[in-house]
């Protein structure tokens, strides 16, 4: 990979000022003061909020405490989504600090996965990394690593150790010089849209059907979810689009972010009336559409090795 270590550091150390407030209907023995924290964009909520949990449990009776969960303006926050992705999708146009509500009861079973321990976070994280390497290297790199290497990746993320993590993760970002890039780019595109659209199916082409099998889908699928409520009543979220996409075209030209969006989500960058209606965000910034996708994958992927791309409405201000 190209050596832009400053970019990697800037991505890793990105922080979101956040104010945690206990839900007003939670029963407390005394007033619960808000708790402020700088959340790391690249981590997961349930991995970095032990202090938040302890802070609010101090003012609650033990019998009133069950599994903690978080919500922003009516939308339960999915712990298995990176924090930066959640913020970009739901709150990027809001004033800081990000105001998150803390709950200890009425767990939203239909909207959230349970997170019984940090082992669940580790299992999810490593599963994503293995899927990403299957796309990039047919799983060859991750399978050649020793168990201690996998543990070093996880501990680097858990303990916010940039050097510890990247000493191993660098291997996952390499590729043979003659190939000019990964086999496929691991990406997921998330979009805020106006209506709930259900599930759509896309037929795979013959030359890619075998690759699709290892993605876990019999054909192209777009998988959608929605929250019980959204930031406002006129929008819902379409969780992600995932498709096989090569970083290099058949003629040897590097594919760009714009090429990817034109292929899998053309309405995001080419509205019918010509007026820009969306922002394309990764880690809180709008990369130029001309940016090579391979470079983005090497430098702006989250620790799970996926490019998490948010398409959100253009602010009206």
C-alpha positions in Angstrom: 0.0 0.0 0.0 1.1 3.6 -0.5 2.5 5.0 2.7 0.2 7.8 3.8 0.6 7.2 7.5 -0.7 10.7 8.4 -4.0 9.9 6.7 -4.2 6.6 8.6 -3.5 8.4 11.9 -6.1 11.1 11.2 -8.7 8.5 10.5 -7.9 6.5 13.6 -7.8 9.4 16.0 -11.0 11.0 14.8 -13.3 11.8 17.7 -16.9 12.9 18.2 -17.8 15.1 21.2 -20.8 13.4 22.8 -23.2 14.1 25.6 -24.9 11.1 27.2 -28.2 11.8 29.0 -30.2 9.2 31.0 -33.7 8.7 29.6 -36.2 10.7 31.5 -38.4 7.8 32.5 -35.6 5.8 34.1 -36.0 5.5 37.8 -33.2 7.1 39.8 -32.4 7.7 43.4 -31.0 11.1 42.7 -30.5 13.4 39.7 -28.5 11.9 36.9 -25.9 14.4 35.6 -25.0 14.2 31.8 -21.8 12.4 31.0 -19.4 13.8 28.3 -17.1 11.7 26.2 -15.0 12.0 23.1 -16.1 8.9 21.1 -13.6 7.3 18.7 -15.1 7.2 15.2 -13.5 3.8 14.4 -14.8 1.9 17.4 -18.2 0.6 18.6 -20.5 2.1 21.2 -20.6 -0.9 23.5 -16.9 -1.1 23.4 -16.1 2.4 24.6 -19.0 3.3 27.0 -18.1 1.4 30.2 -17.6 4.7 32.0 -21.0 5.9 30.8 -22.7 2.8 32.1 -21.0 3.1 35.5 -21.8 6.8 35.7 -25.5 6.3 35.4 -25.7 3.0 37.4 -24.5 5.0 40.4 -27.9 6.8 40.6 -30.1 3.8 39.9 -31.4 0.9 42.0 -29.9 -2.4 41.0 -33.3 -3.9 40.3 -34.0 -1.2 37.7 -30.9 -2.0 35.7 -30.9 -4.3 32.7 -29.0 -4.3 29.4 -27.8 -0.8 28.4 -28.8 0.6 24.9 -28.5 3.9 23.2 -30.8 6.1 21.2 -30.6 9.3 19.2 -33.8 11.3 18.6 -35.9 8.2 18.6 -33.6 5.9 16.7 -32.0 3.0 18.6 -28.2 3.0 17.8 -26.9 -0.3 16.4 -23.8 -1.3 18.4 -22.4 -3.4 15.6 -22.2 -0.3 13.3 -19.0 1.8 13.8 -19.6 5.0 15.7 -18.5 7.2 12.9 -21.0 5.6 10.5 -23.8 6.1 13.0 -23.0 9.8 13.4 -22.6 10.4 9.6 -25.9 8.7 8.9 -28.0 10.2 11.7 -26.4 13.3 13.1 -23.8 14.8 10.7 -25.8 18.0 10.2 -26.5 18.5 13.9 -24.7 20.7 16.3 -22.1 19.2 18.6 -21.9 17.6 21.1 -23.9 14.6 19.8 -26.7 14.1 22.2 -27.3 10.4 22.9 -29.9 9.1 25.3 -29.1 6.1 27.6 -31.6 3.4 28.4 -31.5 0.5 30.9 -35.0 -1.0 30.2 -37.5 -1.6 27.4 -34.8 -3.0 25.1 -36.0 -2.6 21.5 -35.8 -6.3 20.4 -36.9 -5.6 16.9 -34.3 -3.0 16.2 -31.1 -4.0 18.0 -29.0 -7.1 18.6 -28.2 -8.0 22.1 -24.6 -7.4 23.2 -24.1 -9.6 26.2 -20.3 -9.0 26.4 -17.3 -7.7 24.6 -16.8 -11.2 23.2 -19.8 -10.5 21.0 -18.2 -7.4 19.7 -14.9 -9.2 19.0 -16.8 -12.0 17.2 -18.6 -9.5 15.0 -15.4 -7.5 14.3 -13.4 -10.6 13.3 -16.2 -11.9 11.1 -16.2 -8.6 9.2 -12.5 -8.7 8.8 -12.6 -12.2 7.4 -15.3 -11.3 5.0 -13.3 -8.3 3.8 -10.2 -10.4 3.3 -12.3 -13.0 1.3 -13.1 -10.1 -1.0 -9.6 -8.8 -1.2 -7.4 -11.9 -1.2 -9.7 -14.9 -1.3 -9.1 -15.2 2.5 -5.4 -16.0 2.0 -3.9 -13.3 4.2 -6.2 -13.7 7.2 -5.9 -17.5 7.1 -2.1 -17.3 7.0 -2.1 -15.2 10.2 -1.6 -16.9 13.6 -4.2 -16.6 16.3 -2.0 -14.1 18.2 -2.2 -11.9 15.1 -6.0 -11.9 15.2 -5.9 -11.1 18.9 -3.4 -8.3 18.3 -5.9 -6.7 15.8 -8.7 -6.9 18.3 -6.7 -5.7 21.2 -5.4 -2.8 19.1 -8.9 -1.7 18.4 -10.2 -2.3 22.0 -7.3 -0.4 23.6 -7.1 2.3 21.0 -3.5 1.4 20.0 -2.9 2.6 16.5 0.6 1.1 16.1 -0.4 -2.2 17.6 -3.3 -2.5 15.2 -1.6 -1.4 12.1 1.5 -3.6 12.6 -0.8 -6.5 11.6 -3.5 -4.7 9.6 -0.9 -3.5 7.1 -0.6 -7.1 5.8 -4.3 -7.0 4.9 -3.8 -3.8 2.8 -1.1 -5.3 0.6 -1.5 -6.8 -2.9 0.8 -8.1 -5.7 2.3 -5.1 -7.6 1.3 -6.6 -11.0 -2.4 -6.6 -9.9 -2.7 -2.8 -9.1 -5.1 -3.5 -6.3 -7.3 -5.9 -4.4 -9.5 -8.5 -6.0 -12.7 -6.8 -4.9 -13.2 -3.7 -2.8 -15.0 -4.4 0.5 -17.6 -1.7 0.8 -21.1 -1.0 2.2 -23.2 1.9 1.1 -25.9 3.2 3.5 -28.5 5.7 2.4 -31.2 7.8 4.0 -34.2 7.7 1.8 -37.8 9.0 1.8 -39.7 5.8 1.9 -39.4 2.2 3.1 -38.6 0.2 0.1 -38.4 -3.4 1.4 -36.1 -5.9 -0.3 -34.9 -5.8 -3.9 -33.2 -8.6 -5.7 -30.6 -8.3 -8.5 -29.6 -11.2 -10.8 -25.9 -11.9 -10.8 -24.0 -12.2 -14.1 -22.6 -15.6 -15.0 -18.9 -14.7 -14.5 -19.5 -13.4 -11.0 -21.9 -16.0 -9.7 -19.2 -18.1 -8.2 -17.7 -15.2 -6.3 -21.2 -14.4 -5.0 -21.4 -17.7 -3.3 -18.6 -16.8 -0.9 -20.3 -13.5 -0.2 -23.1 -15.6 1.3 -25.8 -14.6 -1.1 -27.2 -16.7 -4.0 -27.8 -13.6 -6.0 -27.2 -9.8 -5.7 -29.2 -8.6 -2.8 -29.8 -5.2 -1.3 -30.6 -5.6 2.4 -32.7 -2.9 4.0 -33.6 -2.2 7.6 -35.5 0.6 9.3 -35.6 1.9 12.9 -38.7 2.3 15.0 -38.4 6.0 14.5 -36.1 8.2 12.4 -34.5 11.5 12.7 -37.6 13.0 11.3 -40.9 11.4 10.2 -40.2 11.9 6.5 -37.2 9.7 6.1 -36.1 6.1 6.9 -32.8 4.5 6.5 -31.8 1.9 3.9 -29.0 0.1 5.7 -26.6 -1.1 3.2 -25.9 -2.0 -0.4 -23.0 -4.5 -0.9 -21.9 -5.8 -4.3 -18.8 -7.2 -5.9 -16.8 -4.4 -7.5 -13.2 -4.4 -8.8 -10.8 -1.5 -8.1 -9.3 -1.8 -11.6 -11.3 -1.7 -14.9 -10.7 -4.2 -17.7 -8.6 -1.6 -19.6 -6.3 -1.2 -16.6 -7.8 2.2 -15.4 -8.3 2.6 -11.7 -12.0 2.8 -10.7 -13.0 5.8 -8.7 -15.5 6.5 -6.0 -17.7 8.0 -8.7 -17.5 4.9 -10.8 -18.7 2.8 -7.9 -21.6 5.1 -7.2 -22.6 5.2 -10.8 -22.7 1.4 -10.8 -24.5 0.7 -7.6 -26.3 3.9 -6.6 -26.5 6.3 -9.5 -29.2 8.5 -8.0 -26.9 9.5 -5.3 -24.6 11.5 -7.6 -26.7 12.0 -10.7 -30.2 13.4 -9.8 -32.8 13.7 -12.5 -33.2 17.4 -12.1 -29.4 18.0 -12.0 -29.5 19.6 -8.5 -27.3 18.1 -5.9 -29.4 16.5 -3.2 -27.0 14.2 -1.4 -23.7 14.2 0.3 -21.4 11.2 0.1 -19.5 10.8 3.3 -16.8 8.6 4.7 -15.4 9.4 8.2 -17.3 12.7 8.2 -15.7 14.1 5.0 -16.8 14.2 1.4 -14.1 12.6 -0.7 -13.8 13.8 -4.3 -15.6 11.4 -6.6 -12.4 11.2 -8.7 -10.6 9.6 -5.8 -9.3 6.0 -6.8 -11.3 3.4 -4.9 -8.2 1.4 -4.2 -6.6 4.4 -2.3 -9.9 4.9 -0.4 -10.0 1.2 0.6 -6.4 1.3 1.9 -6.7 4.6 3.8 -10.3 5.3 4.7 -11.6 1.8 5.6 -12.7 1.3 9.1 -10.7 -1.2 11.2 -13.1 -4.0 10.0 -11.5 -3.3 6.6 -14.8 -2.2 5.0 -15.4 1.2 3.4 -18.6 2.4 5.1 -20.1 5.0 2.8 -23.0 7.2 3.9 -25.3 8.9 1.5 -27.3 11.5 3.3 -29.5 14.4 2.3 -27.7 17.7 1.4 -28.2 20.1 4.3 -30.7 22.9 3.4 -28.9 25.6 5.5 
